Amino acid sequence: MRRKAREQTIFFPWERPGSFVRRLGLSRARIFFAFAFFVGLFVVLGVRERRTIGVRLTRATIGVVAKGVDKYRADHQGKCPADLAALKAEGYIAFDPKDAWGRELRLLCPGFTNTQGYDLMSDGPDGAFGGLDRVE
């Protein structure tokens, strides 16, 4: 007796007629889960990058404002300005000194870390004074 000739094809393990994935009906859901995973990954990376960009922008703003404070102190016998609005009013800086999150920068004169000079800082993303995520 001759056995009936079967069609010779190559199957992936998940394509076999009685596979576990087919029995559960998940063969089409795999694409959805892969798509959801990549969307979630992009969201997480985007949030992290957005915070990093904010820190970089704030550090650049602090650098420009610090140069304005140094010029002010050089012109006024080493005295600090009353606030950062005075720097803009007198023309030492040309913009409002705000961080990337829309809050005013802080000028402490004399400073905590630099007692002979000043400290210029941002409260960071959370806005808490002296918080762990402040930008100096």
DOMAR-144500 format. One record per atom (N, C-alpha, C, O): atom name; residue in three letters; x, z, y. Coordinates in Angstrom, 3 decimals, always signed. Layout:
BEGIN
SITE:atome:residu:east:up:north
SITE:CA:ALA:X:Z:Y
...
***
This chain:
BEGIN
SITE:atome:residu:east:up:north
SITE:N:MET:+0.815:+0.000:-1.174
SITE:CA:MET:+0.000:+0.000:+0.000
SITE:C:MET:+0.858:+0.000:+1.236
SITE:O:MET:+1.908:+0.634:+1.347
SITE:N:ARG:+0.361:-0.706:+2.080
SITE:CA:ARG:+1.060:-0.831:+3.342
SITE:C:ARG:+0.383:+0.020:+4.399
SITE:O:ARG:-0.843:+0.046:+4.510
SITE:N:ARG:+1.213:+0.724:+5.182
SITE:CA:ARG:+0.635:+1.519:+6.261
SITE:C:ARG:+0.303:+0.617:+7.442
SITE:O:ARG:+0.914:-0.428:+7.666
SITE:N:LYS:-0.667:+1.065:+8.159
SITE:CA:LYS:-1.101:+0.306:+9.326
SITE:C:LYS:-0.017:+0.383:+10.407
SITE:O:LYS:+0.460:+1.471:+10.730
SITE:N:ALA:+0.356:-0.726:+10.944
SITE:CA:ALA:+1.408:-0.778:+11.965
SITE:C:ALA:+0.859:-0.251:+13.291
SITE:O:ALA:-0.166:-0.710:+13.796
SITE:N:ARG:+1.585:+0.737:+13.838
SITE:CA:ARG:+1.186:+1.293:+15.128
SITE:C:ARG:+1.975:+0.637:+16.235
SITE:O:ARG:+3.096:+0.168:+16.037
SITE:N:GLU:+1.381:+0.614:+17.371
SITE:CA:GLU:+2.078:+0.053:+18.523
SITE:C:GLU:+3.216:+0.998:+18.905
SITE:O:GLU:+2.996:+2.197:+19.076
SITE:N:GLN:+4.399:+0.477:+19.034
SITE:CA:GLN:+5.564:+1.280:+19.362
SITE:C:GLN:+5.721:+1.352:+20.882
SITE:O:GLN:+6.064:+0.360:+21.526
SITE:N:THR:+5.469:+2.525:+21.442
SITE:CA:THR:+5.669:+2.745:+22.876
SITE:C:THR:+6.409:+4.053:+23.060
SITE:O:THR:+6.474:+4.897:+22.165
SITE:N:ILE:+6.953:+4.187:+24.228
SITE:CA:ILE:+7.672:+5.407:+24.561
SITE:C:ILE:+6.801:+6.218:+25.504
SITE:O:ILE:+6.316:+5.713:+26.517
SITE:N:PHE:+6.612:+7.480:+25.154
SITE:CA:PHE:+5.809:+8.377:+25.971
SITE:C:PHE:+6.691:+9.489:+26.527
SITE:O:PHE:+7.608:+9.973:+25.864
SITE:N:PHE:+6.387:+9.880:+27.766
SITE:CA:PHE:+6.967:+11.105:+28.287
SITE:C:PHE:+6.213:+12.259:+27.652
SITE:O:PHE:+5.074:+12.081:+27.222
SITE:N:PRO:+6.815:+13.434:+27.582
SITE:CA:PRO:+6.138:+14.550:+26.906
SITE:C:PRO:+4.767:+14.869:+27.486
SITE:O:PRO:+3.865:+15.254:+26.742
SITE:N:TRP:+4.588:+14.719:+28.790
SITE:CA:TRP:+3.310:+15.057:+29.399
SITE:C:TRP:+2.278:+13.932:+29.277
SITE:O:TRP:+1.118:+14.108:+29.651
SITE:N:GLU:+2.710:+12.759:+28.746
SITE:CA:GLU:+1.794:+11.636:+28.602
SITE:C:GLU:+1.192:+11.534:+27.204
SITE:O:GLU:+0.297:+10.719:+26.980
SITE:N:ARG:+1.647:+12.315:+26.298
SITE:CA:ARG:+1.127:+12.236:+24.937
SITE:C:ARG:-0.356:+12.563:+24.926
SITE:O:ARG:-0.823:+13.377:+25.722
SITE:N:PRO:-1.078:+11.946:+24.046
SITE:CA:PRO:-2.539:+12.075:+24.061
SITE:C:PRO:-3.055:+13.505:+24.002
SITE:O:PRO:-4.057:+13.797:+24.655
SITE:N:GLY:-2.445:+14.393:+23.274
SITE:CA:GLY:-2.996:+15.734:+23.154
SITE:C:GLY:-2.163:+16.787:+23.857
SITE:O:GLY:-2.124:+17.933:+23.408
SITE:N:SER:-1.491:+16.433:+24.951
SITE:CA:SER:-0.566:+17.371:+25.577
SITE:C:SER:-1.301:+18.511:+26.279
SITE:O:SER:-2.488:+18.418:+26.591
SITE:N:PHE:-0.567:+19.571:+26.512
SITE:CA:PHE:-1.093:+20.778:+27.147
SITE:C:PHE:-1.605:+20.479:+28.556
SITE:O:PHE:-2.657:+20.980:+28.956
SITE:N:VAL:-0.860:+19.661:+29.308
SITE:CA:VAL:-1.225:+19.349:+30.684
SITE:C:VAL:-2.538:+18.574:+30.714
SITE:O:VAL:-3.387:+18.820:+31.571
SITE:N:ARG:-2.706:+17.644:+29.784
SITE:CA:ARG:-3.954:+16.879:+29.752
SITE:C:ARG:-5.132:+17.740:+29.329
SITE:O:ARG:-6.240:+17.578:+29.840
SITE:N:ARG:-4.897:+18.648:+28.406
SITE:CA:ARG:-5.988:+19.516:+27.975
SITE:C:ARG:-6.502:+20.393:+29.119
SITE:O:ARG:-7.699:+20.666:+29.213
SITE:N:LEU:-5.582:+20.832:+29.989
SITE:CA:LEU:-6.000:+21.645:+31.130
SITE:C:LEU:-6.510:+20.812:+32.299
SITE:O:LEU:-7.098:+21.358:+33.233
SITE:N:GLY:-6.301:+19.527:+32.264
SITE:CA:GLY:-6.742:+18.658:+33.349
SITE:C:GLY:-5.851:+18.729:+34.567
SITE:O:GLY:-6.320:+18.501:+35.681
SITE:N:LEU:-4.561:+19.042:+34.387
SITE:CA:LEU:-3.641:+19.211:+35.518
SITE:C:LEU:-2.772:+17.989:+35.783
SITE:O:LEU:-1.883:+18.041:+36.633
SITE:N:SER:-3.008:+16.911:+35.086
SITE:CA:SER:-2.116:+15.767:+35.260
SITE:C:SER:-2.214:+15.189:+36.664
SITE:O:SER:-1.217:+14.703:+37.197
SITE:N:ARG:-3.381:+15.232:+37.267
SITE:CA:ARG:-3.535:+14.714:+38.638
SITE:C:ARG:-3.217:+15.780:+39.682
SITE:O:ARG:-2.878:+15.449:+40.818
SITE:N:ALA:-3.319:+17.026:+39.317
SITE:CA:ALA:-3.076:+18.107:+40.269
SITE:C:ALA:-1.600:+18.278:+40.588
SITE:O:ALA:-1.249:+18.878:+41.604
SITE:N:ARG:-0.735:+17.756:+39.730
SITE:CA:ARG:+0.700:+17.872:+39.957
SITE:C:ARG:+1.119:+17.249:+41.273
SITE:O:ARG:+1.958:+17.807:+41.981
SITE:N:ILE:+0.564:+16.131:+41.606
SITE:CA:ILE:+0.899:+15.456:+42.863
SITE:C:ILE:+0.463:+16.323:+44.045
SITE:O:ILE:+1.195:+16.452:+45.026
SITE:N:PHE:-0.712:+16.908:+43.953
SITE:CA:PHE:-1.200:+17.785:+45.019
SITE:C:PHE:-0.287:+18.991:+45.203
SITE:O:PHE:+0.034:+19.352:+46.336
SITE:N:PHE:+0.137:+19.619:+44.106
SITE:CA:PHE:+1.003:+20.795:+44.208
SITE:C:PHE:+2.373:+20.434:+44.772
SITE:O:PHE:+2.946:+21.207:+45.540
SITE:N:ALA:+2.895:+19.287:+44.408
SITE:CA:ALA:+4.182:+18.848:+44.963
SITE:C:ALA:+4.048:+18.605:+46.458
SITE:O:ALA:+4.917:+18.997:+47.237
SITE:N:PHE:+2.962:+17.961:+46.858
SITE:CA:PHE:+2.733:+17.705:+48.279
SITE:C:PHE:+2.583:+19.022:+49.048
SITE:O:PHE:+3.168:+19.179:+50.120
SITE:N:ALA:+1.813:+19.960:+48.515
SITE:CA:ALA:+1.618:+21.257:+49.175
SITE:C:ALA:+2.930:+22.022:+49.281
SITE:O:ALA:+3.174:+22.687:+50.288
SITE:N:PHE:+3.780:+21.940:+48.259
SITE:CA:PHE:+5.077:+22.609:+48.302
SITE:C:PHE:+5.936:+22.054:+49.432
SITE:O:PHE:+6.540:+22.821:+50.182
SITE:N:PHE:+5.997:+20.735:+49.562
SITE:CA:PHE:+6.836:+20.148:+50.607
SITE:C:PHE:+6.281:+20.405:+52.005
SITE:O:PHE:+7.055:+20.592:+52.943
SITE:N:VAL:+4.975:+20.420:+52.163
SITE:CA:VAL:+4.390:+20.752:+53.458
SITE:C:VAL:+4.734:+22.196:+53.827
SITE:O:VAL:+5.110:+22.471:+54.967
SITE:N:GLY:+4.609:+23.108:+52.877
SITE:CA:GLY:+4.974:+24.501:+53.126
SITE:C:GLY:+6.434:+24.665:+53.478
SITE:O:GLY:+6.783:+25.452:+54.358
SITE:N:LEU:+7.289:+23.926:+52.795
SITE:CA:LEU:+8.720:+23.974:+53.078
SITE:C:LEU:+9.009:+23.491:+54.497
SITE:O:LEU:+9.800:+24.106:+55.212
SITE:N:PHE:+8.377:+22.403:+54.904
SITE:CA:PHE:+8.586:+21.890:+56.258
SITE:C:PHE:+8.067:+22.852:+57.311
SITE:O:PHE:+8.668:+22.967:+58.380
SITE:N:VAL:+6.983:+23.537:+57.045
SITE:CA:VAL:+6.447:+24.514:+58.002
SITE:C:VAL:+7.412:+25.680:+58.164
SITE:O:VAL:+7.692:+26.105:+59.284
SITE:N:VAL:+7.920:+26.197:+57.052
SITE:CA:VAL:+8.855:+27.325:+57.123
SITE:C:VAL:+10.128:+26.931:+57.863
SITE:O:VAL:+10.608:+27.681:+58.713
SITE:N:LEU:+10.671:+25.771:+57.551
SITE:CA:LEU:+11.888:+25.315:+58.234
SITE:C:LEU:+11.627:+25.030:+59.708
SITE:O:LEU:+12.494:+25.270:+60.547
SITE:N:GLY:+10.449:+24.526:+60.028
SITE:CA:GLY:+10.105:+24.249:+61.421
SITE:C:GLY:+10.007:+25.513:+62.252
SITE:O:GLY:+10.479:+25.545:+63.388
SITE:N:VAL:+9.407:+26.545:+61.708
SITE:CA:VAL:+9.294:+27.824:+62.430
SITE:C:VAL:+10.677:+28.412:+62.680
SITE:O:VAL:+10.969:+28.900:+63.772
SITE:N:ARG:+11.520:+28.361:+61.659
SITE:CA:ARG:+12.873:+28.902:+61.812
SITE:C:ARG:+13.667:+28.109:+62.856
SITE:O:ARG:+14.380:+28.694:+63.672
SITE:N:GLU:+13.543:+26.786:+62.829
SITE:CA:GLU:+14.278:+25.956:+63.784
SITE:C:GLU:+13.753:+26.146:+65.205
SITE:O:GLU:+14.522:+26.119:+66.165
SITE:N:ARG:+12.451:+26.337:+65.333
SITE:CA:ARG:+11.890:+26.557:+66.664
SITE:C:ARG:+12.445:+27.835:+67.289
SITE:O:ARG:+12.745:+27.853:+68.482
SITE:N:ARG:+12.586:+28.897:+66.507
SITE:CA:ARG:+13.156:+30.147:+67.012
SITE:C:ARG:+14.614:+29.936:+67.405
SITE:O:ARG:+15.057:+30.434:+68.439
SITE:N:THR:+15.359:+29.203:+66.587
SITE:CA:THR:+16.773:+28.934:+66.875
SITE:C:THR:+16.924:+28.139:+68.165
SITE:O:THR:+17.821:+28.410:+68.964
SITE:N:ILE:+16.058:+27.168:+68.368
SITE:CA:ILE:+16.102:+26.371:+69.602
SITE:C:ILE:+15.806:+27.265:+70.805
SITE:O:ILE:+16.437:+27.119:+71.851
SITE:N:GLY:+14.853:+28.189:+70.668
SITE:CA:GLY:+14.541:+29.108:+71.756
SITE:C:GLY:+15.713:+29.997:+72.115
SITE:O:GLY:+15.967:+30.246:+73.294
SITE:N:VAL:+16.429:+30.475:+71.116
SITE:CA:VAL:+17.608:+31.319:+71.370
SITE:C:VAL:+18.686:+30.516:+72.085
SITE:O:VAL:+19.301:+31.011:+73.030
SITE:N:ARG:+18.922:+29.278:+71.645
SITE:CA:ARG:+19.939:+28.439:+72.308
SITE:C:ARG:+19.569:+28.155:+73.758
SITE:O:ARG:+20.415:+28.234:+74.648
SITE:N:LEU:+18.308:+27.826:+73.991
SITE:CA:LEU:+17.863:+27.543:+75.355
SITE:C:LEU:+17.999:+28.778:+76.239
SITE:O:LEU:+18.413:+28.673:+77.393
SITE:N:THR:+17.653:+29.940:+75.705
SITE:CA:THR:+17.765:+31.174:+76.484
SITE:C:THR:+19.220:+31.496:+76.796
SITE:O:THR:+19.530:+31.932:+77.905
SITE:N:ARG:+20.115:+31.289:+75.837
SITE:CA:ARG:+21.544:+31.541:+76.107
SITE:C:ARG:+22.076:+30.609:+77.189
SITE:O:ARG:+22.886:+31.019:+78.020
SITE:N:ALA:+21.629:+29.368:+77.182
SITE:CA:ALA:+22.065:+28.430:+78.233
SITE:C:ALA:+21.536:+28.877:+79.592
SITE:O:ALA:+22.259:+28.821:+80.586
SITE:N:THR:+20.291:+29.316:+79.643
SITE:CA:THR:+19.713:+29.798:+80.904
SITE:C:THR:+20.450:+31.036:+81.400
SITE:O:THR:+20.721:+31.170:+82.593
SITE:N:ILE:+20.773:+31.943:+80.475
SITE:CA:ILE:+21.517:+33.153:+80.859
SITE:C:ILE:+22.882:+32.777:+81.421
SITE:O:ILE:+23.343:+33.397:+82.379
SITE:N:GLY:+23.530:+31.781:+80.849
SITE:CA:GLY:+24.834:+31.346:+81.362
SITE:C:GLY:+24.755:+30.834:+82.784
SITE:O:GLY:+25.614:+31.153:+83.607
SITE:N:VAL:+23.726:+30.037:+83.089
SITE:CA:VAL:+23.568:+29.499:+84.452
SITE:C:VAL:+23.226:+30.622:+85.433
SITE:O:VAL:+23.770:+30.673:+86.536
SITE:N:VAL:+22.331:+31.512:+85.034
SITE:CA:VAL:+21.944:+32.616:+85.924
SITE:C:VAL:+23.123:+33.564:+86.138
SITE:O:VAL:+23.284:+34.100:+87.234
SITE:N:ALA:+23.947:+33.779:+85.119
SITE:CA:ALA:+25.120:+34.650:+85.257
SITE:C:ALA:+26.096:+34.079:+86.286
SITE:O:ALA:+26.695:+34.832:+87.054
SITE:N:LYS:+26.258:+32.767:+86.305
SITE:CA:LYS:+27.118:+32.159:+87.334
SITE:C:LYS:+26.540:+32.395:+88.730
SITE:O:LYS:+27.286:+32.643:+89.678
SITE:N:GLY:+25.220:+32.319:+88.855
SITE:CA:GLY:+24.576:+32.601:+90.144
SITE:C:GLY:+24.762:+34.047:+90.571
SITE:O:GLY:+25.002:+34.325:+91.746
SITE:N:VAL:+24.651:+34.974:+89.616
SITE:CA:VAL:+24.859:+36.398:+89.927
SITE:C:VAL:+26.306:+36.630:+90.354
SITE:O:VAL:+26.559:+37.372:+91.303
SITE:N:ASP:+27.257:+36.002:+89.662
SITE:CA:ASP:+28.668:+36.148:+90.028
SITE:C:ASP:+28.936:+35.622:+91.435
SITE:O:ASP:+29.682:+36.241:+92.195
SITE:N:LYS:+28.338:+34.494:+91.788
SITE:CA:LYS:+28.506:+33.958:+93.144
SITE:C:LYS:+27.886:+34.900:+94.175
SITE:O:LYS:+28.462:+35.132:+95.238
SITE:N:TYR:+26.709:+35.441:+93.855
SITE:CA:TYR:+26.056:+36.388:+94.766
SITE:C:TYR:+26.943:+37.603:+94.978
SITE:O:TYR:+27.141:+38.041:+96.112
SITE:N:ARG:+27.475:+38.148:+93.896
SITE:CA:ARG:+28.333:+39.339:+94.020
SITE:C:ARG:+29.606:+39.033:+94.795
SITE:O:ARG:+30.101:+39.892:+95.525
SITE:N:ALA:+30.140:+37.836:+94.653
SITE:CA:ALA:+31.342:+37.467:+95.400
SITE:C:ALA:+31.044:+37.380:+96.900
SITE:O:ALA:+31.890:+37.727:+97.724
SITE:N:ASP:+29.855:+36.921:+97.249
SITE:CA:ASP:+29.482:+36.787:+98.662
SITE:C:ASP:+29.013:+38.097:+99.298
SITE:O:ASP:+28.968:+38.197:+100.524
SITE:N:HIS:+28.663:+39.107:+98.489
SITE:CA:HIS:+28.095:+40.349:+99.011
SITE:C:HIS:+28.924:+41.577:+98.618
SITE:O:HIS:+28.347:+42.620:+98.310
SITE:N:GLN:+30.228:+41.488:+98.619
SITE:CA:GLN:+31.167:+42.585:+98.357
SITE:C:GLN:+30.882:+43.296:+97.028
SITE:O:GLN:+30.976:+44.522:+96.958
SITE:N:GLY:+30.542:+42.561:+95.993
SITE:CA:GLY:+30.367:+43.115:+94.656
SITE:C:GLY:+29.026:+43.771:+94.385
SITE:O:GLY:+28.832:+44.349:+93.315
SITE:N:LYS:+28.095:+43.695:+95.330
SITE:CA:LYS:+26.766:+44.283:+95.111
SITE:C:LYS:+25.909:+43.328:+94.301
SITE:O:LYS:+26.005:+42.108:+94.430
SITE:N:CYS:+25.066:+43.919:+93.461
SITE:CA:CYS:+24.150:+43.111:+92.657
SITE:C:CYS:+22.907:+42.780:+93.471
SITE:O:CYS:+22.543:+43.526:+94.380
SITE:N:PRO:+22.251:+41.663:+93.150
SITE:CA:PRO:+20.982:+41.364:+93.826
SITE:C:PRO:+19.908:+42.357:+93.383
SITE:O:PRO:+20.002:+42.943:+92.304
SITE:N:ALA:+18.901:+42.540:+94.213
SITE:CA:ALA:+17.814:+43.463:+93.882
SITE:C:ALA:+17.077:+42.995:+92.632
SITE:O:ALA:+16.727:+43.799:+91.768
SITE:N:ASP:+16.851:+41.712:+92.548
SITE:CA:ASP:+16.238:+41.121:+91.360
SITE:C:ASP:+16.634:+39.643:+91.299
SITE:O:ASP:+17.310:+39.129:+92.191
SITE:N:LEU:+16.204:+38.983:+90.247
SITE:CA:LEU:+16.596:+37.585:+90.075
SITE:C:LEU:+15.843:+36.653:+91.013
SITE:O:LEU:+16.297:+35.535:+91.258
SITE:N:ALA:+14.705:+37.086:+91.543
SITE:CA:ALA:+13.981:+36.267:+92.520
SITE:C:ALA:+14.798:+36.131:+93.808
SITE:O:ALA:+14.701:+35.117:+94.500
SITE:N:ALA:+15.604:+37.151:+94.131
SITE:CA:ALA:+16.459:+37.077:+95.316
SITE:C:ALA:+17.524:+35.993:+95.158
SITE:O:ALA:+17.920:+35.358:+96.136
SITE:N:LEU:+17.980:+35.785:+93.940
SITE:CA:LEU:+18.951:+34.700:+93.700
SITE:C:LEU:+18.339:+33.343:+94.016
SITE:O:LEU:+18.978:+32.491:+94.633
SITE:N:LYS:+17.112:+33.152:+93.592
SITE:CA:LYS:+16.450:+31.877:+93.857
SITE:C:LYS:+16.144:+31.730:+95.340
SITE:O:LYS:+16.294:+30.646:+95.902
SITE:N:ALA:+15.714:+32.818:+95.975
SITE:CA:ALA:+15.375:+32.767:+97.400
SITE:C:ALA:+16.585:+32.424:+98.257
SITE:O:ALA:+16.460:+31.726:+99.264
SITE:N:GLU:+17.768:+32.917:+97.857
SITE:CA:GLU:+18.973:+32.657:+98.638
SITE:C:GLU:+19.711:+31.398:+98.194
SITE:O:GLU:+20.739:+31.052:+98.776
SITE:N:GLY:+19.211:+30.717:+97.183
SITE:CA:GLY:+19.781:+29.431:+96.792
SITE:C:GLY:+20.910:+29.498:+95.775
SITE:O:GLY:+21.622:+28.509:+95.597
SITE:N:TYR:+21.097:+30.616:+95.108
SITE:CA:TYR:+22.153:+30.711:+94.102
SITE:C:TYR:+21.747:+30.069:+92.776
SITE:O:TYR:+22.595:+29.611:+92.011
SITE:N:ILE:+20.456:+30.043:+92.518
SITE:CA:ILE:+19.933:+29.291:+91.372
SITE:C:ILE:+18.746:+28.469:+91.863
SITE:O:ILE:+18.105:+28.816:+92.855
SITE:N:ALA:+18.460:+27.369:+91.152
SITE:CA:ALA:+17.419:+26.446:+91.614
SITE:C:ALA:+16.140:+26.512:+90.787
SITE:O:ALA:+15.251:+25.682:+90.979
SITE:N:PHE:+16.023:+27.457:+89.890
SITE:CA:PHE:+14.849:+27.516:+89.005
SITE:C:PHE:+14.456:+28.969:+88.783
SITE:O:PHE:+15.213:+29.889:+89.093
SITE:N:ASP:+13.263:+29.155:+88.243
SITE:CA:ASP:+12.814:+30.510:+87.902
SITE:C:ASP:+13.577:+30.972:+86.668
SITE:O:ASP:+13.597:+30.262:+85.663
SITE:N:PRO:+14.205:+32.146:+86.718
SITE:CA:PRO:+14.989:+32.616:+85.576
SITE:C:PRO:+14.101:+33.186:+84.462
SITE:O:PRO:+13.860:+34.392:+84.397
SITE:N:LYS:+13.622:+32.290:+83.589
SITE:CA:LYS:+12.762:+32.697:+82.474
SITE:C:LYS:+13.409:+32.273:+81.167
SITE:O:LYS:+14.156:+31.296:+81.110
SITE:N:ASP:+13.110:+33.025:+80.127
SITE:CA:ASP:+13.640:+32.657:+78.816
SITE:C:ASP:+12.747:+31.590:+78.169
SITE:O:ASP:+11.779:+31.132:+78.775
SITE:N:ALA:+13.074:+31.209:+76.964
SITE:CA:ALA:+12.346:+30.138:+76.279
SITE:C:ALA:+10.919:+30.534:+75.923
SITE:O:ALA:+10.102:+29.670:+75.604
SITE:N:TRP:+10.607:+31.815:+75.973
SITE:CA:TRP:+9.279:+32.294:+75.618
SITE:C:TRP:+8.437:+32.600:+76.854
SITE:O:TRP:+7.350:+33.166:+76.742
SITE:N:GLY:+8.942:+32.224:+78.044
SITE:CA:GLY:+8.175:+32.348:+79.273
SITE:C:GLY:+8.257:+33.692:+79.973
SITE:O:GLY:+7.507:+33.934:+80.919
SITE:N:ARG:+9.147:+34.572:+79.534
SITE:CA:ARG:+9.286:+35.885:+80.161
SITE:C:ARG:+10.520:+35.900:+81.075
SITE:O:ARG:+11.493:+35.178:+80.856
SITE:N:GLU:+10.444:+36.736:+82.087
SITE:CA:GLU:+11.558:+36.864:+83.038
SITE:C:GLU:+12.787:+37.446:+82.331
SITE:O:GLU:+12.670:+38.266:+81.420
SITE:N:LEU:+13.952:+37.007:+82.769
SITE:CA:LEU:+15.194:+37.613:+82.284
SITE:C:LEU:+15.355:+38.978:+82.930
SITE:O:LEU:+14.797:+39.235:+83.996
SITE:N:ARG:+16.114:+39.849:+82.289
SITE:CA:ARG:+16.358:+41.192:+82.823
SITE:C:ARG:+17.781:+41.275:+83.366
SITE:O:ARG:+18.738:+40.870:+82.707
SITE:N:LEU:+17.900:+41.806:+84.575
SITE:CA:LEU:+19.203:+42.054:+85.190
SITE:C:LEU:+19.343:+43.560:+85.348
SITE:O:LEU:+18.572:+44.191:+86.072
SITE:N:LEU:+20.319:+44.129:+84.674
SITE:CA:LEU:+20.589:+45.562:+84.768
SITE:C:LEU:+21.944:+45.737:+85.457
SITE:O:LEU:+22.972:+45.276:+84.959
SITE:N:CYS:+21.928:+46.407:+86.602
SITE:CA:CYS:+23.155:+46.587:+87.354
SITE:C:CYS:+23.234:+48.042:+87.808
SITE:O:CYS:+22.388:+48.427:+88.616
SITE:N:PRO:+24.132:+48.859:+87.384
SITE:CA:PRO:+25.175:+48.584:+86.396
SITE:C:PRO:+24.576:+48.474:+84.998
SITE:O:PRO:+23.515:+49.029:+84.713
SITE:N:GLY:+25.263:+47.765:+84.156
SITE:CA:GLY:+24.739:+47.498:+82.830
SITE:C:GLY:+25.042:+48.597:+81.830
SITE:O:GLY:+25.847:+49.491:+82.091
SITE:N:PHE:+24.385:+48.518:+80.678
SITE:CA:PHE:+24.652:+49.470:+79.593
SITE:C:PHE:+25.999:+49.184:+78.941
SITE:O:PHE:+26.783:+50.103:+78.709
SITE:N:THR:+26.270:+47.923:+78.648
SITE:CA:THR:+27.523:+47.576:+77.977
SITE:C:THR:+28.651:+47.354:+78.968
SITE:O:THR:+29.808:+47.626:+78.648
SITE:N:ASN:+28.348:+46.871:+80.151
SITE:CA:ASN:+29.349:+46.593:+81.172
SITE:C:ASN:+29.047:+47.509:+82.373
SITE:O:ASN:+28.322:+47.121:+83.289
SITE:N:THR:+29.600:+48.698:+82.355
SITE:CA:THR:+29.254:+49.677:+83.394
SITE:C:THR:+29.823:+49.327:+84.767
SITE:O:THR:+29.306:+49.799:+85.779
SITE:N:GLN:+30.861:+48.520:+84.822
SITE:CA:GLN:+31.432:+48.096:+86.111
SITE:C:GLN:+30.750:+46.848:+86.655
SITE:O:GLN:+30.898:+46.522:+87.833
SITE:N:GLY:+30.017:+46.160:+85.818
SITE:CA:GLY:+29.361:+44.916:+86.217
SITE:C:GLY:+27.858:+44.984:+86.007
SITE:O:GLY:+27.192:+45.906:+86.476
SITE:N:TYR:+27.340:+44.006:+85.303
SITE:CA:TYR:+25.898:+43.909:+85.086
SITE:C:TYR:+25.639:+43.383:+83.677
SITE:O:TYR:+26.521:+42.807:+83.040
SITE:N:ASP:+24.431:+43.589:+83.214
SITE:CA:ASP:+23.961:+43.013:+81.955
SITE:C:ASP:+22.800:+42.086:+82.278
SITE:O:ASP:+21.892:+42.443:+83.029
SITE:N:LEU:+22.842:+40.917:+81.716
SITE:CA:LEU:+21.779:+39.926:+81.882
SITE:C:LEU:+21.262:+39.611:+80.495
SITE:O:LEU:+22.031:+39.181:+79.635
SITE:N:MET:+19.965:+39.817:+80.256
SITE:CA:MET:+19.444:+39.645:+78.904
SITE:C:MET:+18.002:+39.183:+78.922
SITE:O:MET:+17.300:+39.251:+79.931
SITE:N:SER:+17.595:+38.707:+77.750
SITE:CA:SER:+16.202:+38.371:+77.491
SITE:C:SER:+15.698:+39.322:+76.420
SITE:O:SER:+16.468:+39.774:+75.572
SITE:N:ASP:+14.415:+39.626:+76.455
SITE:CA:ASP:+13.845:+40.523:+75.452
SITE:C:ASP:+13.645:+39.837:+74.107
SITE:O:ASP:+13.303:+40.502:+73.129
SITE:N:GLY:+13.845:+38.545:+74.033
SITE:CA:GLY:+13.734:+37.827:+72.775
SITE:C:GLY:+12.309:+37.399:+72.467
SITE:O:GLY:+11.415:+37.554:+73.299
SITE:N:PRO:+12.097:+36.861:+71.274
SITE:CA:PRO:+10.779:+36.327:+70.910
SITE:C:PRO:+9.664:+37.365:+70.896
SITE:O:PRO:+8.521:+37.042:+71.218
SITE:N:ASP:+9.974:+38.605:+70.528
SITE:CA:ASP:+8.905:+39.597:+70.426
SITE:C:ASP:+8.575:+40.258:+71.762
SITE:O:ASP:+7.511:+40.863:+71.893
SITE:N:GLY:+9.458:+40.161:+72.755
SITE:CA:GLY:+9.196:+40.702:+74.085
SITE:C:GLY:+9.396:+42.192:+74.227
SITE:O:GLY:+9.061:+42.749:+75.272
SITE:N:ALA:+9.931:+42.865:+73.216
SITE:CA:ALA:+10.155:+44.310:+73.289
SITE:C:ALA:+11.485:+44.586:+73.990
SITE:O:ALA:+12.515:+44.019:+73.628
SITE:N:PHE:+11.454:+45.464:+74.999
SITE:CA:PHE:+12.673:+45.779:+75.736
SITE:C:PHE:+13.689:+46.435:+74.814
SITE:O:PHE:+13.384:+47.428:+74.154
SITE:N:GLY:+14.883:+45.887:+74.768
SITE:CA:GLY:+15.958:+46.442:+73.950
SITE:C:GLY:+15.746:+46.261:+72.461
SITE:O:GLY:+16.381:+46.957:+71.668
SITE:N:GLY:+14.877:+45.352:+72.054
SITE:CA:GLY:+14.604:+45.135:+70.645
SITE:C:GLY:+15.794:+44.525:+69.921
SITE:O:GLY:+16.785:+44.141:+70.542
SITE:N:LEU:+15.686:+44.442:+68.625
SITE:CA:LEU:+16.788:+43.916:+67.822
SITE:C:LEU:+16.972:+42.404:+67.972
SITE:O:LEU:+18.034:+41.878:+67.639
SITE:N:ASP:+15.951:+41.700:+68.470
SITE:CA:ASP:+16.084:+40.254:+68.599
SITE:C:ASP:+16.333:+39.825:+70.048
SITE:O:ASP:+16.092:+38.671:+70.402
SITE:N:ARG:+16.813:+40.748:+70.883
SITE:CA:ARG:+17.098:+40.373:+72.273
SITE:C:ARG:+18.261:+39.387:+72.321
SITE:O:ARG:+19.087:+39.322:+71.410
SITE:N:VAL:+18.300:+38.631:+73.399
SITE:CA:VAL:+19.351:+37.631:+73.591
SITE:C:VAL:+20.145:+38.038:+74.810
SITE:O:VAL:+19.579:+38.231:+75.886
SITE:N:GLU:+21.468:+38.173:+74.653
SITE:CA:GLU:+22.326:+38.583:+75.767
SITE:C:GLU:+23.307:+37.485:+76.094
SITE:O:GLU:+24.120:+37.635:+77.005
***
